Amino acid sequence: MTEFGLNRRGFGLLAAGVATAALLPARARAAGSLVAATFPGGWEDAYRRVLTPLVSAAGYDLTIAPALAQDQLAKVQASPDNPAYDTLLMSPGQGAVAIENGLIQKIDPGKLSNWAMLDPAFQGEYGPTVTVEVNGIAYNPDMVPKPAGYRDLFENPAYAGKVSWTGFGSNTAVMAYTQLAKIFGTGPDDMDAVFKLFRDHPENLKTVIDSTNHQMTLYQQGEIAVFMCSTNNVAHLKALGLAAEFAHPETGSPAAPVNIHLAKGSRNVDAAYAYMDAAISKAAQDVLKLPPSEMFPTNRDVELTPGIAAYVTREQVASLVYPDWTLINKNRAAWIRAFDTLVAGG
């Protein structure tokens, strides 16, 4: 796991934020603790280092619990009356399932002092959007040319055997597959066209692995040169000193807002609100926008870094491709079974 090292500027910004949090009114400094589910890897490290001191200054103990969104869902579904987490971190796909199953609750925006600093698009009734993950294609410019889009990865021999894919359990993967379904089929739910594409290009089946984290490792080892990812993944690779670039697919870059949700049955709601407020604060997002995490800031008082602006500007956020998660969730289980069978047979 990579260290989330704060440079001098980042440390100063965080220290200023902690000082501000220490001035919160006494009602916010009641004793308590919370368990916050966070994506493993870079997210876990960044949130532990950046948010823990801010939440502590507000009077609460924060435990960061790393878990993929699908695993978060499974744990709270297993014990809905005694949830394993006070807050969940999810993209729209899993968020929709959590809402449908009554696992999260609507929030009271009045308890978030930084709520007004979010654009309306980021003010979710089930929790604030803390960043927007922009997805596309990571590639090693020393090994392959810049891909024009998803079609290129199957039709251009320059990429043969150098592209890695993951299964339909990954949000990043399923967003890419719905785009492929539109390119090679009749629409985003035409996965038969995608499965045929893989059968016609069996070299791509040999590089299907379990997760983006695993792909990152293979990329670092030079075993793959291309994989589907978010801009954050590319920023992380660059921070490690690797040759890595991001390509926006010609059909548009899929995007996934990431929200913090309040678990139904949370044991410390006040602490959960303090954590949410810290995550959308200028103090936190001024640090989280810096390498190696480079998270797109949703607090409009936070200026974009040149690195983030090179990927996406605030004006471009609305024009990104936002998948139909209702359609995806309806078909996802069947797609997972069909693709796993295809991979096993390949």
N, C-alpha and C positions, 0 to 999 in steps of 0.2 A: 504494500500500500504506500502511495506517495505521501510524503509529508506536505501538509498545507502550510508552507512557510510564509509568514507575514513579512513583507518588506517594511522598511521604516515608515513609509507613508501609511500602509495598511494598518500597522500597529497603532500609529497615532490616531487614525480614524476610529479604530475599535476602542481605544482607551477613552476617547472623547465620548463615545456612545455609552460606555459603562458609567462614566461620570454623570451623564445626563440621566441614565436609568436610576442612578442612586438617589436622584431628587424626586422620584415618583412619590405620590402621596402615600401616607401610612397604610391606607386600606389595601394597596397593592403589594404590601410587603409582609403579608401574613405568611406564617410558616406553611410549608407544603412542598410537594414534589410531584413530578410527572414523568411519564415514560412516553417518549415521542418516537414513533417509527420513522425511519429515514432510509432512503435507498443506500445500499452498501457501496463501499469504494470511496470515490471522491466526495460524494454528498455527505456520507457519514463523517468523514474527517473534517470537512469544511464546517458543517453544522455544529459538530462537537466543539471545535476550536473557536468559532465565531459567536455562536448563540449561547453557549454555556455561560460565559461571563456576563452577558446582558441579562439573561434570565436570573442568574444568581444575584445581580445587582437589584433586581425587582423583588427579591426575597424568596426565591424558589430554587429547589434542587432539580436539575435537569438530567435525565438519563436518556441518552441517545441509543435507540435499539435498531440496528441495521436489519432491513428485510425488504425484499422485492415487493412491489405492490400486490402481486398475486398471493404471496405468502402472508402479507398483512391481512388480506381478505380472509384467507383460510383460517388464520388464528382468531380473528374476531367472530367469524361465523361459527367456530367451534365452541365459543363461550360468549355469546352475545350479552348475557347479564353480568358478566365479569370480564370486560374486555382486557386483552393483554396490553393495550396501549391507550393512552389518553388522547393522543392525536395520531392521525394517519397522514401519510404523504402519498398522493396519488395523481395520476393523469386521468383524463376524462373516461377512459375505458373502464378502469376499476372503480372510479368514482361513481359512475352510473350504476354499477352493480351494488355498491355500498348503499346508495340512496334507495334503490329498488328493494333491498333487503332490510331497510331500516337500521343499518349499522352505524350511521352517522346522523348528526342533527344539525338543523339550521343554527347559524350563529347570531349573536346580538352585536351588530357593528358598533353600537355605542360603547362597547367594552374595549375597542381597539383605538388607541389614540392616533395611530397612523393610517386609519382607514381612508380618510379624505385624501391622502397622498396617492391613492391608487386610482387609475383610470376606471371608469364604470365597467369596462370589459374584464377587469381583474377583481371586481368586487363580487365574488361568488356568494350566493346565499348560504352555501354549505362550507364556506371558508375562503380565505383570500388566495389569490394566485401569487405565488412567490417568484416564479420565473416562467418563461416560455421556452421549451426545448425545441429548437429548430433542427429538423432531421434532414439528412441527405446522404452523401457518400464520402467516406474518408478514403484517401488514396496516398500511396507513397510515390512522390514525383520522381524518385530515383529509380523506381522499378517499372512504373506504368505511366502512360499519358493520362491527362485529365479526362475523366469520363464525361460525356455529354449528358448522360442520364442512365436510367435503368436499362433501357434497350441495349445500350452500348455494352453492358456487362455480359450479355449473352451472345451478341452478334459480332463483336470485335475480337478477333483472335488474340489481341494483345493482353486480354484479361483471362484467357483460358487457364484454369487451375490456380489462379491467384486471388479469387474472390471468395470470401467466407460469408455464410448465411447462418441465421439462427431460426428456431422454430416459431410457430404462431403464438406461443405464450409470451413472446417479447413484443411490447408495444412498438418499438422501433421497427422490428421485422414486419409486423402485420400492417403497418402503415406503408411500407415499401411494397408489400405484396398486393395491397389494394390498388396501388398505382400501377403495378405490373398487370393486374387484372383489367385495368382500363386500357392499357397500351396493347396487350395481346388478346384481350377478350372483349366482352360486350359491356362491361361495367365493373365497379369495384367489388362486386360479390361473385364475379365469374372466376372462381378459384380453379375450376377445371382447366381453364386456359393456362393458369400458372403451373399447375401440376404437370400438364403436358409439356410446358416449357422446360421444366426440370428433367422430365423423362427424355426430352430431345437433346438435352445438354447434361449428360450424366456426370461430367467433371465437376459440376456445381454441387451435386449431391455429396461428393466426397469431402467437401469442406463445410458441411452443415455441423455446427457445434452448439453447445447448450446455452451460451450467454455472451453478451457484449463484453463482459469482464474477461472471459476466456479469449475472445477475439483480440482484445487489447494486448493480452500476453503474447499471443501468436504473432501479432503485428510487431511487437517489440523484438521478438526473436527472428523476424524476417521471414517467417513461414507463410505469411499472407501479405498481400499488398493493398487489398481493397475490402472494406466492409461497410455495412449500413450503420449509421451512427448519428449522434447529435453534435452540434458545434462544440459542446462542452468536452466531448471525448477527444476531438482534435486538439483543443486547447491543452488538455491534459498530456497528450502525446508530445506536443510541442514543448511543454514545460519540462519534459524529460529529455529534451534535446534531440528528439527524433524528427526525421523528415516526414512531415504529415501535412496534408492540405485537405480542404473541404470543398466539395463540388455540389452546387445547387442543381438538382435534376432539372432538365429542360421542361419537364411537365409540372414543375413547381415543387417547393420544399414542404413536406408534411410537417405540421407543428403540433405540439402537445403542451397546453398550459399545465403547470404543476401546482396543485393546491394542497394546503394544509387543512385537514378536516378534523372536526371535533367528534370523537367517538361517543356514540350513545352509551350512557352508563359510565362516562369518565369519572374517576374518583376525585379529581381536583380540577374543576372547570376553570377556576380563577387562574391557576398555574398554566392551564392550556391557553387561555387568552393572552397571558404574559408572553408565552412562547410564540404565538402567532404574531403578536405585536412586534416582538423582537425581530422576527424573520422578515417583516415588511418595513422595518425601520431604515432610515437613511444610514445610520451607523453600521448596520449589518450589511446592507446591500452595497455600500461603498467599498466594502472589503470583498464580498462575494463576487463582485464584478471583475476583480483582479485575477491574473493568472495564479495558480493553474486552473481554477474553477471556471472563471469567466461566465458566470450566470447572468443572463439578461435581467436587468433590474426592472421591477414593476413599480417601484416607488418613483414617481415622476420627478422628484427633486434630485435623483441620482443621474448624473451625466453618464452617457455611454462612453466606454473606453474606445480608442481607435480600433482595438482588436475586435470588440463586439460589433461596432458599427460596420466593420468590413464584412461581417456575415449578414447582419440585419439591422435596419434602423427602426425607430419607433413607428415611422410612417409605413414601413413595409409589413409590420406585424399583421395588419388586417388582410393583406393580400396573400398570406401564406395558405397552404392547403390544410384545412381542418377536416379530418376524416369523419365519417358518419359512424359514431361509436354504437349507436343503437343497432345498426346493421351488423357491425362487427361482432358485438356481443351475442346477437341472435345466432350467428353462424360459427362463432369461434371454436366451440368445443368440437364440432364436426370437422372443421378445418384442421385442428390440431391432430385429431385421430387420422385423418386422411394423409396429412403430410408426414406424420411419424411412420405410418405404414410405408409410404413412398421411400423415405430415407432408409428404413430398415431393409427394404428390398433392393435398394440401390447399392 
